[in-house]
Amino acid sequence: MNYDGPATVAGRTVRVRLSGRWEPVDGRYHWVGRIEPDARVAGLLRSGRRDVEVRIAERVTAARLGEVDPWGGVRISGVGDPPWPPPDPPAP
Protein backbone atom coordinates (compact mmCIF):
# COMPACT_ATOMS: atom_id res chain seq x y z
CA MET A 1 0.00 0.00 0.00
CA ASN A 2 1.10 3.54 -0.71
CA TYR A 3 -0.04 7.06 0.11
CA ASP A 4 0.89 10.32 -1.58
CA GLY A 5 -0.89 13.40 -0.30
CA PRO A 6 -1.46 15.85 2.55
CA ALA A 7 -0.79 15.04 6.19
CA THR A 8 -0.28 16.83 9.46
CA VAL A 9 3.05 16.20 11.16
CA ALA A 10 3.71 17.82 14.54
CA GLY A 11 0.83 20.24 13.91
CA ARG A 12 2.18 21.30 10.51
CA THR A 13 0.35 20.59 7.24
CA VAL A 14 2.78 18.95 4.82
CA ARG A 15 2.80 16.68 1.80
CA VAL A 16 4.05 13.13 2.31
CA ARG A 17 4.85 10.13 0.16
CA LEU A 18 4.59 6.89 2.17
CA SER A 19 4.70 3.14 1.58
CA GLY A 20 4.69 0.09 3.79
CA ARG A 21 4.89 -3.66 4.05
CA TRP A 22 4.38 -6.53 6.47
CA GLU A 23 7.67 -7.66 7.99
CA PRO A 24 7.59 -11.44 8.44
CA VAL A 25 10.43 -11.42 10.97
CA ASP A 26 8.51 -9.49 13.62
CA GLY A 27 4.98 -9.91 12.22
CA ARG A 28 4.31 -6.15 12.19
CA TYR A 29 3.56 -3.57 9.52
CA HIS A 30 6.46 -1.18 8.83
CA TRP A 31 5.97 2.01 6.83
CA VAL A 32 8.43 4.65 5.66
CA GLY A 33 8.44 7.72 3.49
CA ARG A 34 9.41 11.29 2.97
CA ILE A 35 7.97 14.62 4.00
CA GLU A 36 8.43 17.15 1.22
CA PRO A 37 10.74 20.04 2.16
CA ASP A 38 9.39 22.05 5.09
CA ALA A 39 11.72 24.24 7.12
CA ARG A 40 9.74 23.86 10.36
CA VAL A 41 9.73 20.05 10.26
CA ALA A 42 13.44 20.00 9.40
CA GLY A 43 13.99 22.42 12.28
CA LEU A 44 12.24 20.05 14.69
CA LEU A 45 14.58 17.27 13.66
CA ARG A 46 17.66 19.47 13.88
CA SER A 47 16.63 20.56 17.39
CA GLY A 48 16.60 16.91 18.47
CA ARG A 49 12.93 16.04 18.20
CA ARG A 50 12.34 12.68 16.55
CA ASP A 51 9.03 11.37 17.90
CA VAL A 52 5.98 12.94 16.25
CA GLU A 53 2.38 12.16 15.36
CA VAL A 54 1.14 11.91 11.79
CA ARG A 55 -2.50 12.69 11.02
CA ILE A 56 -4.09 11.74 7.72
CA ALA A 57 -7.86 12.27 7.65
CA GLU A 58 -9.08 10.93 11.01
CA ARG A 59 -6.15 8.56 11.59
CA VAL A 60 -3.39 9.54 14.02
CA THR A 61 -0.24 7.41 14.19
CA ALA A 62 3.04 7.66 16.11
CA ALA A 63 6.07 8.16 13.87
CA ARG A 64 9.76 8.88 14.00
CA LEU A 65 11.64 11.49 12.02
CA GLY A 66 14.82 10.28 10.33
CA GLU A 67 17.29 12.48 8.50
CA VAL A 68 17.02 15.57 6.32
CA ASP A 69 17.84 14.73 2.71
CA PRO A 70 19.93 17.00 0.43
CA TRP A 71 16.74 18.62 -0.95
CA GLY A 72 15.32 19.50 2.48
CA GLY A 73 12.82 16.64 2.77
CA VAL A 74 12.64 14.63 5.98
CA ARG A 75 12.50 10.84 6.21
CA ILE A 76 9.71 9.50 8.41
CA SER A 77 8.89 5.98 9.57
CA GLY A 78 6.62 4.00 11.83
CA VAL A 79 5.63 0.52 12.94
CA GLY A 80 2.05 -0.65 13.30
CA ASP A 81 -1.08 0.50 11.52
CA PRO A 82 -0.21 2.89 8.70
CA PRO A 83 -1.36 6.50 9.05
CA TRP A 84 -3.27 6.49 5.76
CA PRO A 85 -6.84 5.21 5.51
CA PRO A 86 -7.43 1.80 3.96
CA PRO A 87 -8.36 1.83 0.27
CA ASP A 88 -12.00 1.84 -0.72
CA PRO A 89 -13.27 -1.62 -1.58
CA PRO A 90 -13.69 -2.27 -5.31
CA ALA A 91 -17.09 -1.48 -6.74
CA PRO A 92 -19.22 -4.56 -7.47
ZAFIDO-338324 format. One record per atom (N, C-alpha, C): residue in three letters; x, y, z. Coordinates in pm, whole numbers, padded with zeros to 5 digits, always signed. Layout:
ALAXYZ ...
END
This chain:
MET+00084-00118+00000 MET+00000+00000+00000 MET+00088+00124+00000 ASN+00037+00228-00063 ASN+00110+00354-00071 ASN+00015+00470-00045 TYR+00073+00583-00006 TYR-00004+00706+00011 TYR+00082+00822-00036 ASP+00022+00911-00111 ASP+00089+01032-00158 ASP-00013+01144-00145 GLY+00007+01234-00048 GLY-00089+01340-00030 GLY-00062+01420+00097 PRO-00163+01498+00139 PRO-00146+01585+00255 PRO-00150+01506+00386 ALA-00080+01560+00484 ALA-00079+01504+00619 ALA-00046+01616+00716 THR-00070+01591+00843 THR-00028+01683+00946 THR+00079+01612+01029 VAL+00194+01675+01039 VAL+00305+01620+01116 VAL+00345+01725+01218 ALA+00336+01689+01346 ALA+00371+01782+01454 ALA+00294+01913+01441 GLY+00167+01906+01403 GLY+00083+02024+01391 GLY+00104+02105+01265 ARG+00186+02058+01175 ARG+00218+02130+01051 ARG+00162+02054+00932 THR+00088+02123+00844 THR+00035+02059+00724 THR+00147+02048+00621 VAL+00170+01924+00576 VAL+00278+01895+00482 VAL+00228+01797+00378 ARG+00310+01772+00279 ARG+00280+01668+00180 ARG+00377+01552+00205 VAL+00323+01431+00205 VAL+00405+01313+00231 VAL+00389+01211+00119 ARG+00489+01127+00106 ARG+00485+01013+00016 ARG+00529+00893+00100 LEU+00436+00798+00124 LEU+00459+00689+00217 LEU+00431+00554+00152 SER+00498+00452+00199 SER+00470+00314+00158 SER+00501+00223+00274 GLY+00446+00100+00268 GLY+00469+00009+00379 GLY+00459-00136+00336 ARG+00494-00223+00431 ARG+00489-00366+00405 ARG+00486-00441+00538 TRP+00433-00564+00532 TRP+00438-00653+00647 TRP+00579-00709+00658 GLU+00634-00709+00776 GLU+00767-00766+00799 GLU+00749-00903+00863 PRO+00781-01010+00790 PRO+00759-01144+00844 PRO+00843-01177+00967 VAL+00957-01112+00983 VAL+01043-01142+01097 VAL+00976-01106+01229 ASP+00916-00988+01237 ASP+00851-00949+01362 ASP+00698-00952+01354 GLY+00642-00980+01235 GLY+00498-00991+01222 GLY+00424-00858+01234 ARG+00492-00748+01207 ARG+00431-00615+01219 ARG+00440-00541+01086 TYR+00356-00441+01071 TYR+00356-00357+00952 TYR+00456-00244+00973 HIS+00547-00226+00878 HIS+00646-00118+00883 HIS+00620-00024+00766 TRP+00617+00105+00792 TRP+00597+00201+00683 TRP+00706+00308+00692 VAL+00739+00363+00577 VAL+00843+00465+00566 VAL+00803+00564+00457 GLY+00870+00676+00456 GLY+00844+00772+00349 GLY+00921+00900+00369 ARG+00872+01000+00301 ARG+00941+01129+00297 ARG+00840+01240+00309 ILE+00874+01338+00390 ILE+00797+01462+00400 ILE+00863+01560+00304 GLU+00785+01618+00215 GLU+00843+01715+00122 GLU+00904+01830+00201 PRO+01001+01901+00143 PRO+01074+02004+00216 PRO+00982+02100+00292 ASP+01010+02113+00420 ASP+00939+02205+00509 ASP+01038+02247+00616 ALA+01070+02375+00621 ALA+01172+02424+00712 ALA+01138+02399+00858 ARG+01010+02406+00895 ARG+00974+02386+01036 ARG+00992+02240+01078 VAL+00955+02146+00992 VAL+00973+02005+01026 VAL+01122+01972+01032 ALA+01200+02021+00936 ALA+01344+02000+00940 ALA+01404+02062+01065 GLY+01352+02176+01106 GLY+01399+02242+01228 GLY+01370+02159+01353 LEU+01255+02094+01356 LEU+01224+02005+01469 LEU+01330+01896+01480 LEU+01359+01834+01367 LEU+01458+01727+01366 LEU+01595+01779+01408 ARG+01634+01891+01355 ARG+01766+01947+01388 ARG+01777+01987+01534 SER+01662+02019+01597 SER+01663+02056+01739 SER+01662+01932+01829 GLY+01654+01813+01768 GLY+01660+01691+01847 GLY+01529+01617+01862 ARG+01423+01671+01809 ARG+01293+01604+01820 ARG+01281+01498+01712 ARG+01250+01377+01751 ARG+01234+01268+01655 ARG+01094+01208+01660 ASP+01035+01198+01777 ASP+00903+01137+01790 ASP+00794+01239+01762 VAL+00707+01205+01666 VAL+00598+01294+01625 VAL+00472+01211+01602 GLU+00362+01280+01579 GLU+00238+01216+01536 GLU+00207+01259+01394 VAL+00157+01164+01317 VAL+00114+01191+01179 VAL-00037+01177+01176 ARG-00104+01275+01118 ARG-00250+01269+01102 ARG-00282+01276+00953 ILE-00356+01176+00908 ILE-00409+01174+00772 ILE-00557+01143+00786 ALA-00641+01237+00744 ALA-00786+01227+00765 ALA-00808+01214+00916 GLU-00879+01111+00959 GLU-00908+01093+01101 GLU-00810+01000+01172 ARG-00711+00950+01100 ARG-00615+00856+01159 ARG-00494+00930+01216 VAL-00457+00896+01337 VAL-00339+00954+01402 VAL-00246+00838+01439 THR-00120+00849+01400 THR-00024+00741+01419 THR+00108+00798+01470 ALA+00171+00728+01564 ALA+00304+00766+01611 ALA+00406+00740+01500 ALA+00504+00829+01490 ALA+00607+00816+01387 ALA+00739+00868+01441 ARG+00842+00843+01363 ARG+00976+00888+01400 ARG+01039+00958+01281 LEU+01092+01077+01305 LEU+01164+01149+01202 LEU+01303+01090+01187 GLY+01349+01082+01062 GLY+01482+01028+01033 GLY+01580+01140+01007 GLU+01631+01146+00885 GLU+01729+01248+00850 GLU+01671+01344+00747 VAL+01737+01459+00735 VAL+01702+01557+00632 VAL+01782+01520+00508 ASP+01712+01508+00393 ASP+01784+01473+00271 ASP+01844+01599+00207 PRO+01927+01584+00104 PRO+01993+01700+00043 PRO+01896+01805-00014 TRP+01772+01769-00039 TRP+01674+01862-00095 TRP+01586+01925+00011 GLY+01608+01891+00138 GLY+01532+01950+00248 GLY+01414+01867+00295 GLY+01389+01754+00232 GLY+01282+01664+00277 GLY+01328+01588+00400 VAL+01232+01536+00475 VAL+01264+01463+00598 VAL+01209+01321+00587 ARG+01292+01224+00619 ARG+01250+01084+00621 ARG+01165+01061+00745 ILE+01060+00981+00730 ILE+00971+00950+00841 ILE+00938+00802+00837 SER+00919+00741+00953 SER+00889+00598+00957 SER+00804+00565+01078 GLY+00743+00447+01072 GLY+00662+00400+01183 GLY+00641+00250+01175 VAL+00593+00194+01285 VAL+00563+00052+01294 VAL+00422+00039+01350 GLY+00344-00047+01289 GLY+00205-00065+01330 GLY+00113-00019+01219 ASP-00012+00006+01253 ASP-00108+00050+01152 ASP-00055+00172+01078 PRO-00069+00174+00946 PRO-00021+00289+00870 PRO-00111+00411+00897 PRO-00057+00531+00877 PRO-00136+00650+00905 PRO-00240+00682+00798 TRP-00231+00618+00681 TRP-00327+00649+00576 TRP-00448+00556+00587 PRO-00564+00604+00546 PRO-00684+00521+00551 PRO-00675+00403+00455 PRO-00745+00294+00487 PRO-00743+00180+00396 PRO-00810+00219+00263 PRO-00774+00150+00156 PRO-00836+00183+00027 PRO-00983+00147+00027 ASP-01059+00216-00056 ASP-01200+00184-00072 ASP-01211+00047-00136 PRO-01311-00031-00094 PRO-01327-00162-00158 PRO-01368-00144-00304 PRO-01332-00239-00389 PRO-01369-00227-00531 PRO-01521-00228-00548 ALA-01564-00153-00645 ALA-01709-00148-00674 ALA-01753-00282-00731 PRO-01874-00326-00696 PRO-01922-00456-00747 PRO-01950-00452-00896 
END
